[in-house]
Amino acid sequence: MVSHVPRHELRNMLVPGAALLLPGVANALAARVVADQGFAAAYVTGAGIANTFLGIPDVGLVTVSELAAHVAAIREAFAGPLVVDADTGFGNAMNVARTVQLLERAGADALQIEDQVFPKRCGHFAGKAVIPGTEMVAKIKAAVDTRRDRDLLIIARTDAIEPEGYFAAIERAAAYREAGADVTFVEAPTSLEQIADIPRRLPWPQLINIVIGGRTPELPNAKLKEWGYAGVIYANVALQSALKGMQAALGELRR
């Protein structure tokens, strides 16, 4: 077992303009590779766990108990802070409280909760729907009230750009911050103008998710730092690269 970096370190790392690199990990092996490459923190990707554990797209079928088991295994392999994708929190505000208890105990340093309906879809898929903002506010308050360690960061993600529009998503993020979220995350901006505008309108720690094949334009990390992002998730870079490597190696084996 590796020695765990104190939880408060992540709060110090995720500040506006830091653009902390958060490569996605779906299992302990990927976490070891991320550590070996010198990354300070990692992102436990819900989509990656669905892909590697169940062999399916990210459509909300991984349970909270399964996620907690993966987080615990990854925690054993990775000393740095872990930002954990907790999907919708696995239900209503009461369920969110239970989710926080399980994942905090498993070793999460930050929990990301989103405002999609359940079952959710990958943030870069079409056809998403979101719950009422008031319901999400109740979830955020439940998460904040339940955490045992105040240094466990609560990250509120909104997927409202597609179903409700960009400015509605901005309003939701502001409401979630008011409810107690430490960090907010407007998922899947579709233009450079939106990407640059989010940290200006929401002047507290923001995350952005760069997905291979996703809706958000890819940008150099230096530009995201300049625009004020606290953290940059690369959720599927490692998994996509591993998949291509497996396909190439097995293709050669078949020849």
C-alpha positions in Angstrom: 0.0 0.0 0.0 1.3 3.4 -0.9 1.3 6.3 1.6 -1.7 8.6 0.9 -1.0 12.3 0.3 -3.1 14.3 2.8 -6.5 15.3 1.5 -6.0 19.0 2.0 -3.3 19.0 -0.7 -5.9 18.7 -3.4 -7.6 21.9 -2.2 -4.3 23.7 -2.5 -3.7 22.2 -6.0 -7.2 23.0 -7.5 -7.0 26.8 -7.7 -8.0 29.0 -10.6 -5.2 29.1 -13.2 -3.5 25.9 -12.0 -4.9 23.8 -14.8 -4.0 20.7 -12.8 -3.7 17.7 -15.1 -6.2 14.9 -14.1 -5.6 11.8 -16.3 -8.4 9.3 -16.2 -7.9 6.0 -14.5 -10.3 3.1 -14.5 -8.3 0.5 -12.5 -5.3 0.1 -10.2 -3.0 -0.7 -13.1 -3.8 2.5 -14.9 -3.3 4.4 -11.6 0.2 2.9 -11.3 1.1 4.0 -14.8 -0.2 7.5 -14.0 2.0 7.5 -10.9 5.0 6.2 -12.7 4.6 9.0 -15.3 4.8 11.6 -12.5 1.3 13.0 -12.4 0.4 14.6 -9.1 -3.3 13.6 -9.2 -5.8 11.4 -11.0 -9.4 11.2 -12.1 -11.4 8.0 -11.4 -13.5 7.9 -14.5 -17.0 6.5 -14.4 -17.0 6.0 -18.1 -13.7 4.1 -18.0 -15.0 1.8 -15.2 -18.1 1.1 -17.2 -16.0 0.4 -20.3 -13.4 -1.9 -18.6 -15.4 -3.5 -15.9 -18.7 -4.1 -17.8 -17.6 -3.7 -21.4 -20.4 -1.2 -22.1 -20.8 2.5 -22.7 -21.3 4.9 -19.8 -25.0 4.7 -19.4 -25.3 4.6 -15.6 -25.2 0.8 -14.9 -22.2 0.7 -12.5 -23.5 0.6 -8.9 -22.2 2.7 -6.0 -20.8 -0.4 -4.3 -18.9 -1.4 -7.4 -17.5 2.1 -7.8 -16.4 2.1 -4.1 -14.6 -1.2 -4.6 -12.7 0.3 -7.6 -11.8 3.4 -5.7 -10.4 1.4 -2.8 -8.3 -0.7 -5.2 -7.0 2.5 -7.0 -6.3 4.1 -3.6 -4.0 1.2 -2.8 -2.0 1.9 -5.9 -1.9 5.7 -6.1 -0.6 8.1 -3.4 -1.8 11.3 -5.0 -5.2 12.9 -4.7 -8.1 11.1 -6.4 -11.0 13.0 -8.0 -13.8 10.4 -8.2 -16.7 10.6 -10.7 -19.7 9.8 -8.6 -22.2 10.2 -11.5 -25.6 11.5 -10.3 -24.8 10.5 -6.7 -26.8 7.3 -7.3 -30.2 8.7 -6.4 -31.8 11.5 -4.5 -30.3 13.6 -1.7 -30.6 10.7 0.8 -28.7 8.4 -1.6 -26.1 11.1 -2.2 -25.4 11.1 1.5 -24.8 7.4 1.5 -22.6 7.7 -1.6 -20.4 10.3 0.1 -20.0 8.0 3.1 -18.9 5.0 1.0 -16.6 6.9 -1.3 -15.0 9.0 1.4 -14.3 5.8 3.3 -12.9 4.2 0.1 -10.3 6.9 -0.3 -11.7 9.6 -2.5 -10.3 13.1 -2.1 -13.0 14.8 -4.2 -16.4 13.7 -5.4 -17.9 14.9 -8.6 -21.8 14.8 -8.7 -23.7 15.8 -11.8 -27.3 17.0 -12.5 -28.4 14.5 -15.1 -31.4 12.4 -14.6 -30.9 8.8 -13.6 -29.7 6.7 -15.4 -27.2 9.1 -16.7 -25.3 9.2 -20.0 -21.7 10.1 -20.9 -21.4 13.8 -20.7 -20.4 14.0 -24.4 -23.3 11.8 -25.7 -26.4 13.3 -27.2 -29.8 13.0 -25.6 -29.0 14.1 -22.1 -31.6 15.4 -19.7 -31.1 17.2 -16.4 -33.0 17.2 -13.1 -34.5 20.5 -11.7 -31.9 22.8 -10.3 -33.5 22.8 -6.9 -33.2 19.0 -6.7 -29.5 19.2 -7.5 -29.0 21.9 -4.9 -30.5 19.5 -2.3 -28.0 16.9 -3.4 -25.0 19.3 -3.1 -26.2 20.3 0.4 -26.5 16.7 1.4 -23.0 15.9 0.1 -21.5 18.9 2.0 -23.3 18.1 5.2 -22.4 14.4 5.1 -18.7 14.5 4.5 -16.7 13.8 7.6 -13.6 15.6 6.4 -14.1 19.2 5.3 -11.1 18.8 2.9 -13.1 16.3 0.9 -14.0 18.5 -2.1 -17.5 18.4 -3.5 -17.5 19.1 -7.2 -20.8 20.0 -8.8 -21.1 19.2 -12.5 -23.9 20.5 -14.8 -24.8 18.9 -18.1 -27.3 21.6 -18.9 -25.7 23.1 -22.0 -27.3 20.6 -24.4 -30.8 20.4 -22.9 -31.2 23.9 -21.6 -28.6 26.1 -23.2 -25.2 27.7 -22.2 -26.5 30.5 -20.0 -28.8 28.1 -18.1 -25.8 25.9 -17.4 -23.9 29.0 -16.1 -26.8 29.8 -13.8 -27.0 26.3 -12.5 -23.2 26.2 -11.7 -23.6 29.5 -9.8 -26.5 28.0 -7.8 -24.5 24.9 -7.0 -21.6 27.0 -5.7 -24.1 28.9 -3.5 -25.3 25.6 -2.2 -21.7 24.7 -1.0 -19.9 23.1 -3.9 -16.1 23.7 -3.6 -15.6 23.4 -7.4 -18.0 23.6 -10.3 -17.8 22.0 -13.7 -19.8 23.0 -16.8 -19.6 19.9 -18.9 -19.2 19.8 -22.7 -18.8 23.4 -23.8 -18.8 23.3 -27.6 -16.8 26.4 -28.6 -13.7 28.3 -27.8 -15.8 31.2 -26.8 -17.7 29.1 -24.2 -14.5 27.6 -22.8 -12.9 31.0 -22.3 -16.1 32.5 -20.9 -16.8 30.0 -18.1 -14.0 31.0 -15.7 -14.8 34.6 -16.3 -18.4 34.2 -15.3 -17.7 31.7 -12.5 -14.6 33.1 -10.7 -13.9 30.1 -8.4 -12.3 26.7 -9.2 -13.5 25.3 -12.4 -12.9 21.9 -14.1 -13.0 21.1 -17.8 -13.1 17.7 -19.4 -11.2 17.1 -22.7 -12.5 13.8 -24.2 -11.1 12.2 -27.3 -13.9 12.2 -29.8 -16.0 14.5 -27.5 -17.8 17.8 -28.0 -15.3 20.1 -26.4 -12.5 21.4 -28.6 -9.0 20.2 -27.6 -6.7 23.0 -26.4 -3.1 23.2 -25.1 -3.0 23.0 -21.3 -1.1 26.4 -21.3 -4.2 28.1 -22.9 -6.6 26.5 -20.3 -4.2 27.7 -17.6 -4.3 31.2 -19.1 -8.1 31.2 -19.2 -8.2 30.3 -15.5 -9.1 26.6 -15.2 -8.3 24.9 -11.9 -8.2 21.4 -13.3 -8.2 19.7 -16.7 -9.6 16.2 -16.9 -8.3 13.9 -19.7 -10.9 11.2 -18.9 -10.2 8.7 -21.8 -6.7 9.5 -23.1 -5.0 6.5 -21.3 -7.9 4.1 -22.0 -8.2 5.0 -25.7 -4.4 4.6 -26.1 -4.5 1.2 -24.3 -7.4 0.1 -26.5 -5.5 1.0 -29.7 -2.5 -0.8 -28.4 -4.5 -4.0 -27.7 -6.1 -3.8 -31.1 -2.8 -3.5 -32.9 -1.1 -6.2 -30.9 -4.0 -8.7 -31.3 -4.3 -7.8 -35.0 -0.6 -8.7 -35.5 -1.2 -12.0 -33.6 -4.0 -12.9 -36.0 -1.9 -12.4 -39.0 
